Amino acid sequence: MQLFIVRHGEADLIAPSDSVRQLNENGTRESVQVGQWIAQQCKLFDYVLVSPYDRAFQTWQKMEQQGLVANKLVQLTELEPEADVATCINLIQGYCADAKSVLVVSHLPLVCHLVDGLVAETCPLFVTGAAALIELNDNQVNGHLKLLVSPEQAQQLTALRA
């Protein structure tokens, strides 16, 4: 089972609250770059799980414009930045149980903790817009971190395959 975990693109620093921060121009570009790379790996997702924060949903929208399709799109408050990691991992594993491909869009520090909790390898820090590709085995324990790409790396990899 393929699991993609994406940190939202760069967002404005100033907003009435953290939950309504918007993607800035660079964050939009990052989301497009990562979306293009992911589309080369997988276009159809059984589930796309997204934080309800504006910048995370906007990241998904920009990725979706690159040809990604969600059979089911679910916004989860459990994917907010300071969410409980164990709860999130259990939730993601529940969605992954009957899926071939799942995409998660969330925030730091949660994205790093999710990868750490799902794979044997230590997760490097996610830059904004970065995506991790995890291969989960049938028992969903000790998955393998296949790749962690920044938006710039995603753009280079996309160009190589074009």
BAKOLMI-340601 format. One line per 4 residues: number of its first residue (from 1); their letters; for each residue y negated, z, x negated of N, C-alpha, C. Coordinates in nm, 2 decimals. Example, Ala and Ser with C-alpha at 12.3 -4.5 7.8 and 13.67 -1.06 7.14 Angstrom:
# BAKOLMI-340601
1	as	0.57/0.78/-1.32/0.45/0.78/-1.23/0.33/0.78/-1.32 ~ 0.22/0.71/-1.28/0.11/0.71/-1.37/0.00/0.79/-1.29
END
This chain:
# BAKOLMI-340601
1	mqlf	0.12/0.00/-0.08/0.00/0.00/0.00/-0.12/0.00/-0.09 ~ -0.22/-0.09/-0.06/-0.34/-0.09/-0.13/-0.45/-0.01/-0.06 ~ -0.51/0.08/-0.14/-0.62/0.16/-0.10/-0.74/0.13/-0.19 ~ -0.85/0.09/-0.12/-0.98/0.07/-0.20/-1.07/0.19/-0.16
5	ivrh	-1.13/0.25/-0.26/-1.22/0.36/-0.23/-1.35/0.31/-0.30 ~ -1.46/0.31/-0.22/-1.59/0.25/-0.26/-1.70/0.36/-0.25 ~ -1.78/0.37/-0.35/-1.90/0.45/-0.34/-2.01/0.36/-0.28 ~ -2.09/0.41/-0.19/-2.20/0.33/-0.13/-2.29/0.27/-0.24
9	gead	-2.36/0.17/-0.21/-2.46/0.11/-0.30/-2.58/0.20/-0.32 ~ -2.66/0.17/-0.41/-2.78/0.25/-0.44/-2.87/0.26/-0.32 ~ -2.92/0.38/-0.30/-3.00/0.40/-0.18/-3.14/0.46/-0.22 ~ -3.24/0.44/-0.13/-3.37/0.50/-0.14/-3.36/0.65/-0.16
13	liap	-3.44/0.70/-0.24/-3.44/0.85/-0.27/-3.51/0.93/-0.16 ~ -3.61/0.87/-0.10/-3.69/0.94/0.00/-3.66/0.89/0.14 ~ -3.63/0.99/0.22/-3.60/0.97/0.37/-3.61/1.10/0.44 ~ -3.63/1.09/0.57/-3.64/1.22/0.65/-3.52/1.31/0.63
17	sdsv	-3.40/1.26/0.61/-3.28/1.34/0.58/-3.19/1.26/0.50 ~ -3.09/1.32/0.43/-3.00/1.26/0.35/-2.91/1.15/0.42 ~ -2.88/1.19/0.55/-2.79/1.10/0.63/-2.86/0.97/0.66 ~ -2.99/0.96/0.66/-3.05/0.83/0.70/-3.11/0.75/0.58
21	rqln	-3.08/0.79/0.46/-3.12/0.71/0.34/-3.06/0.57/0.35 ~ -3.15/0.47/0.32/-3.11/0.33/0.34/-3.08/0.27/0.20 ~ -2.99/0.17/0.20/-2.97/0.09/0.08/-3.10/0.03/0.04 ~ -3.12/0.03/-0.09/-3.24/-0.04/-0.15/-3.19/-0.18/-0.19
25	engt	-3.28/-0.26/-0.25/-3.25/-0.39/-0.28/-3.13/-0.40/-0.38 ~ -3.13/-0.31/-0.48/-3.02/-0.31/-0.58/-2.89/-0.27/-0.51 ~ -2.89/-0.17/-0.42/-2.78/-0.13/-0.34/-2.72/-0.24/-0.26 ~ -2.80/-0.32/-0.20/-2.76/-0.43/-0.12/-2.68/-0.53/-0.21
29	resv	-2.74/-0.56/-0.33/-2.68/-0.65/-0.43/-2.54/-0.59/-0.48 ~ -2.54/-0.46/-0.50/-2.41/-0.40/-0.55/-2.31/-0.41/-0.44 ~ -2.34/-0.39/-0.32/-2.25/-0.40/-0.21/-2.19/-0.54/-0.19 ~ -2.28/-0.64/-0.21/-2.23/-0.78/-0.20/-2.14/-0.81/-0.32
33	qvgq	-2.17/-0.77/-0.44/-2.09/-0.80/-0.55/-1.95/-0.73/-0.54 ~ -1.95/-0.61/-0.50/-1.82/-0.54/-0.48/-1.74/-0.60/-0.36 ~ -1.81/-0.64/-0.26/-1.75/-0.70/-0.14/-1.68/-0.83/-0.18 ~ -1.75/-0.91/-0.26/-1.69/-1.04/-0.31/-1.57/-1.02/-0.39
37	wiaq	-1.57/-0.92/-0.48/-1.45/-0.89/-0.56/-1.33/-0.84/-0.47 ~ -1.36/-0.75/-0.38/-1.26/-0.70/-0.30/-1.20/-0.81/-0.21 ~ -1.28/-0.90/-0.16/-1.23/-1.02/-0.08/-1.13/-1.10/-0.16 ~ -1.15/-1.11/-0.29/-1.05/-1.18/-0.37/-0.91/-1.10/-0.38
41	qckl	-0.92/-0.97/-0.36/-0.80/-0.89/-0.37/-0.73/-0.88/-0.23 ~ -0.81/-0.86/-0.13/-0.76/-0.84/0.01/-0.88/-0.86/0.10 ~ -0.85/-0.94/0.21/-0.96/-0.97/0.30/-0.94/-0.89/0.43 ~ -0.81/-0.87/0.47/-0.78/-0.80/0.60/-0.73/-0.66/0.57
45	fdyv	-0.81/-0.57/0.63/-0.77/-0.42/0.62/-0.72/-0.37/0.75 ~ -0.61/-0.30/0.75/-0.57/-0.23/0.87/-0.67/-0.13/0.92 ~ -0.73/-0.06/0.82/-0.83/0.04/0.86/-0.94/0.03/0.76 ~ -1.06/0.04/0.81/-1.18/0.07/0.72/-1.24/0.20/0.77
49	lvsp	-1.24/0.30/0.68/-1.29/0.43/0.71/-1.42/0.45/0.64 ~ -1.52/0.48/0.71/-1.66/0.49/0.66/-1.73/0.62/0.70 ~ -1.80/0.67/0.60/-1.89/0.79/0.63/-1.99/0.75/0.73 ~ -2.04/0.84/0.82/-2.14/0.81/0.92/-2.28/0.80/0.86
53	ydra	-2.30/0.83/0.73/-2.43/0.82/0.67/-2.47/0.67/0.67 ~ -2.60/0.64/0.69/-2.65/0.51/0.70/-2.61/0.42/0.58 ~ -2.63/0.47/0.46/-2.61/0.39/0.34/-2.47/0.35/0.32 ~ -2.37/0.43/0.36/-2.23/0.40/0.36/-2.20/0.29/0.46
57	fqtw	-2.25/0.30/0.58/-2.23/0.20/0.68/-2.29/0.07/0.64 ~ -2.41/0.07/0.59/-2.48/-0.05/0.54/-2.40/-0.12/0.43 ~ -2.34/-0.03/0.34/-2.25/-0.09/0.24/-2.14/-0.16/0.30 ~ -2.07/-0.10/0.40/-1.96/-0.17/0.46/-2.01/-0.30/0.53
61	qkme	-2.13/-0.30/0.59/-2.18/-0.42/0.66/-2.20/-0.54/0.56 ~ -2.25/-0.50/0.44/-2.27/-0.61/0.33/-2.14/-0.66/0.28 ~ -2.04/-0.57/0.27/-1.91/-0.61/0.22/-1.84/-0.70/0.33 ~ -1.86/-0.66/0.45/-1.80/-0.74/0.56/-1.85/-0.88/0.56
65	qqgl	-1.98/-0.89/0.53/-2.04/-1.03/0.52/-1.98/-1.11/0.41 ~ -1.90/-1.05/0.32/-1.84/-1.13/0.22/-1.70/-1.17/0.26 ~ -1.66/-1.15/0.38/-1.54/-1.20/0.44/-1.43/-1.09/0.46 ~ -1.47/-0.97/0.44/-1.37/-0.86/0.47/-1.36/-0.84/0.62
69	vank	-1.24/-0.81/0.67/-1.22/-0.79/0.81/-1.14/-0.65/0.83 ~ -1.19/-0.58/0.93/-1.13/-0.45/0.96/-1.05/-0.47/1.09 ~ -0.92/-0.44/1.09/-0.85/-0.44/1.22/-0.90/-0.32/1.30 ~ -0.93/-0.21/1.23/-0.99/-0.10/1.30/-1.09/-0.03/1.21
73	lvql	-1.22/-0.02/1.26/-1.33/0.04/1.18/-1.35/0.18/1.24 ~ -1.34/0.29/1.15/-1.36/0.42/1.20/-1.46/0.49/1.11 ~ -1.56/0.55/1.18/-1.66/0.63/1.11/-1.61/0.78/1.12 ~ -1.61/0.84/1.01/-1.55/0.98/1.00/-1.65/1.07/0.94
77	tele	-1.68/1.18/1.01/-1.77/1.28/0.95/-1.70/1.35/0.83 ~ -1.57/1.34/0.83/-1.49/1.40/0.71/-1.52/1.33/0.58 ~ -1.59/1.21/0.59/-1.62/1.14/0.46/-1.77/1.16/0.42 ~ -1.83/1.26/0.47/-1.97/1.29/0.42/-1.96/1.35/0.28
81	pead	-2.07/1.35/0.21/-2.07/1.38/0.06/-2.00/1.51/0.02 ~ -2.03/1.61/0.09/-1.97/1.74/0.05/-1.85/1.78/0.13 ~ -1.78/1.69/0.18/-1.66/1.71/0.27/-1.55/1.78/0.19 ~ -1.46/1.85/0.27/-1.34/1.91/0.21/-1.24/1.81/0.16
85	vatc	-1.21/1.81/0.03/-1.13/1.71/-0.03/-0.99/1.71/0.03 ~ -0.93/1.82/0.04/-0.79/1.82/0.09/-0.78/1.77/0.24 ~ -0.88/1.80/0.32/-0.88/1.75/0.45/-0.90/1.59/0.45 ~ -0.98/1.55/0.36/-1.00/1.40/0.35/-0.88/1.33/0.31
89	inli	-0.81/1.39/0.21/-0.69/1.32/0.15/-0.58/1.32/0.26 ~ -0.57/1.43/0.33/-0.47/1.43/0.44/-0.50/1.33/0.55 ~ -0.63/1.32/0.58/-0.67/1.22/0.68/-0.65/1.08/0.63 ~ -0.68/1.05/0.51/-0.66/0.91/0.46/-0.51/0.88/0.45
93	qgyc	-0.43/0.98/0.41/-0.29/0.95/0.40/-0.23/0.93/0.54 ~ -0.29/0.99/0.64/-0.25/0.97/0.78/-0.27/0.83/0.82 ~ -0.39/0.78/0.79/-0.42/0.64/0.82/-0.34/0.54/0.74 ~ -0.30/0.58/0.61/-0.23/0.49/0.53/-0.08/0.48/0.56
97	adak	-0.03/0.58/0.64/0.11/0.59/0.67/0.17/0.46/0.73 ~ 0.09/0.39/0.81/0.15/0.27/0.88/0.06/0.15/0.84 ~ 0.00/0.15/0.72/-0.09/0.05/0.69/-0.05/-0.02/0.56 ~ -0.09/-0.14/0.54/-0.07/-0.22/0.41/-0.20/-0.21/0.33
101	svlv	-0.31/-0.20/0.40/-0.44/-0.20/0.32/-0.54/-0.11/0.40 ~ -0.61/-0.03/0.32/-0.71/0.06/0.38/-0.83/0.06/0.28 ~ -0.95/0.06/0.34/-1.07/0.06/0.26/-1.15/0.19/0.31 ~ -1.20/0.27/0.21/-1.28/0.39/0.24/-1.41/0.37/0.17
105	vshl	-1.52/0.39/0.25/-1.66/0.39/0.19/-1.72/0.53/0.21 ~ -1.76/0.59/0.10/-1.81/0.73/0.10/-1.91/0.75/-0.01 ~ -1.91/0.87/-0.06/-2.02/0.92/-0.15/-1.96/1.00/-0.27 ~ -2.05/1.02/-0.37/-2.02/1.12/-0.47/-2.05/1.25/-0.41
109	plvc	-1.99/1.36/-0.45/-1.88/1.36/-0.54/-1.74/1.33/-0.48 ~ -1.74/1.31/-0.35/-1.61/1.30/-0.28/-1.53/1.18/-0.33 ~ -1.58/1.07/-0.36/-1.50/0.95/-0.40/-1.42/0.99/-0.52 ~ -1.48/1.06/-0.62/-1.41/1.10/-0.74/-1.30/1.19/-0.71
113	hlvd	-1.33/1.29/-0.62/-1.23/1.39/-0.59/-1.11/1.32/-0.51 ~ -1.14/1.22/-0.43/-1.03/1.16/-0.36/-0.94/1.08/-0.46 ~ -1.00/1.01/-0.55/-0.91/0.94/-0.65/-0.83/1.04/-0.73 ~ -0.90/1.15/-0.77/-0.83/1.25/-0.85/-0.71/1.31/-0.77
117	glva	-0.73/1.32/-0.64/-0.62/1.38/-0.56/-0.51/1.29/-0.52 ~ -0.54/1.16/-0.54/-0.44/1.06/-0.50/-0.36/0.99/-0.61 ~ -0.41/1.00/-0.73/-0.34/0.94/-0.84/-0.32/1.03/-0.96 ~ -0.23/0.99/-1.05/-0.19/1.08/-1.16/-0.30/1.07/-1.27
121	etcp	-0.37/0.96/-1.28/-0.47/0.94/-1.38/-0.60/1.02/-1.34 ~ -0.68/1.05/-1.45/-0.81/1.11/-1.42/-0.91/1.00/-1.38 ~ -0.99/1.03/-1.28/-1.08/0.93/-1.23/-1.21/0.94/-1.31 ~ -1.26/0.82/-1.37/-1.39/0.82/-1.43/-1.49/0.83/-1.32
125	lfvt	-1.62/0.85/-1.36/-1.73/0.87/-1.26/-1.76/0.73/-1.20 ~ -1.78/0.73/-1.07/-1.82/0.62/-1.00/-1.97/0.59/-1.01 ~ -2.01/0.48/-1.05/-2.15/0.44/-1.04/-2.18/0.40/-0.89 ~ -2.30/0.38/-0.85/-2.32/0.33/-0.72/-2.26/0.20/-0.70
129	gaaa	-2.20/0.18/-0.58/-2.14/0.05/-0.55/-2.00/0.03/-0.61 ~ -1.95/0.12/-0.69/-1.82/0.10/-0.76/-1.71/0.11/-0.66 ~ -1.60/0.04/-0.70/-1.48/0.04/-0.62/-1.35/0.07/-0.70 ~ -1.27/0.16/-0.65/-1.14/0.19/-0.71/-1.03/0.12/-0.63
133	liel	-0.94/0.06/-0.70/-0.82/0.00/-0.63/-0.70/0.09/-0.67 ~ -0.64/0.15/-0.57/-0.52/0.24/-0.59/-0.40/0.18/-0.52 ~ -0.29/0.19/-0.59/-0.16/0.15/-0.53/-0.09/0.27/-0.49 ~ -0.07/0.29/-0.36/0.00/0.41/-0.32/0.15/0.37/-0.29
137	ndnq	0.24/0.45/-0.34/0.38/0.43/-0.31/0.42/0.48/-0.17 ~ 0.54/0.45/-0.13/0.58/0.49/0.01/0.56/0.63/0.04 ~ 0.58/0.72/-0.05/0.56/0.87/-0.02/0.42/0.91/-0.04 ~ 0.33/0.82/-0.08/0.19/0.85/-0.09/0.15/0.96/-0.18
141	vngh	0.24/0.99/-0.28/0.22/1.09/-0.38/0.21/1.02/-0.51 ~ 0.12/1.07/-0.60/0.10/1.02/-0.73/0.09/0.86/-0.73 ~ -0.01/0.82/-0.66/-0.04/0.68/-0.66/-0.09/0.64/-0.80 ~ -0.12/0.51/-0.81/-0.17/0.46/-0.94/-0.30/0.40/-0.93
145	lkll	-0.40/0.44/-1.01/-0.53/0.38/-1.02/-0.52/0.25/-1.10 ~ -0.52/0.14/-1.03/-0.50/0.01/-1.09/-0.63/-0.03/-1.16 ~ -0.75/0.00/-1.10/-0.87/-0.05/-1.15/-0.99/0.02/-1.09 ~ -1.09/0.05/-1.17/-1.22/0.10/-1.12/-1.32/0.01/-1.17
149	vspe	-1.40/-0.06/-1.08/-1.49/-0.16/-1.13/-1.63/-0.13/-1.08 ~ -1.73/-0.15/-1.16/-1.87/-0.14/-1.12/-1.91/-0.27/-1.05 ~ -2.02/-0.27/-0.99/-2.07/-0.40/-0.92/-2.08/-0.51/-1.03 ~ -2.13/-0.48/-1.15/-2.15/-0.58/-1.25/-2.01/-0.63/-1.29
153	qaqq	-1.92/-0.54/-1.32/-1.78/-0.59/-1.35/-1.72/-0.67/-1.24 ~ -1.74/-0.63/-1.12/-1.69/-0.70/-1.00/-1.74/-0.84/-1.00 ~ -1.87/-0.86/-1.03/-1.94/-0.99/-1.03/-1.87/-1.08/-1.14 ~ -1.85/-1.02/-1.26/-1.79/-1.09/-1.37/-1.64/-1.14/-1.33
157	ltal	-1.57/-1.04/-1.27/-1.43/-1.07/-1.23/-1.42/-1.18/-1.12 ~ -1.52/-1.17/-1.03/-1.53/-1.27/-0.92/-1.55/-1.41/-0.98 ~ -1.65/-1.42/-1.08/-1.68/-1.54/-1.14/-1.57/-1.60/-1.22 ~ -1.49/-1.52/-1.28/-1.37/-1.57/-1.35/-1.27/-1.63/-1.26
161	ra	-1.25/-1.58/-1.14/-1.15/-1.63/-1.05/-1.20/-1.75/-0.97 ~ -1.33/-1.77/-0.97/-1.39/-1.88/-0.89/-1.36/-2.02/-0.95
END
